Amino acid sequence: MPQQKRANSSKFGLHISWAKTNLAAGPDAQNLVVNGHTVDGVSEFIYLASKQSSHANSSVECVRRIALAAGIINDLDDVWRQRNLILVYTRSSAFILPEL
């Protein structure tokens, strides 16, 4: 199977970066050799901004997302504390504009 993928992808100039490749191997992650390249086995990794884990629950992902959101809110505190912001109300929504 890896041979076939390599052959098909090489037609389009795509190549596997073995240095960046990991294998989700479960809780007892071990290294594997694929086509003569050593692939690291991991129990968790981030894919498309979501933490993939071999554990059955998603509590780790929930805590991670809450921490990311808290960091963003803390970064926005400086914006909300500015004194030159004006709150503009319309029929359907409110906008905050900087005072010029």
Buried (B, 14 or more C-beta within 10 A) or exposed (E): EEEEEEEEEEEEEEEBEEEEEEBBBEEEBEEEEEEEEEBBBBBBBEEEEEBEBBEEEEEEBEEBBEEEEEEEEEEEEEEEEEEEEEEEEEEEEEEEEEEE
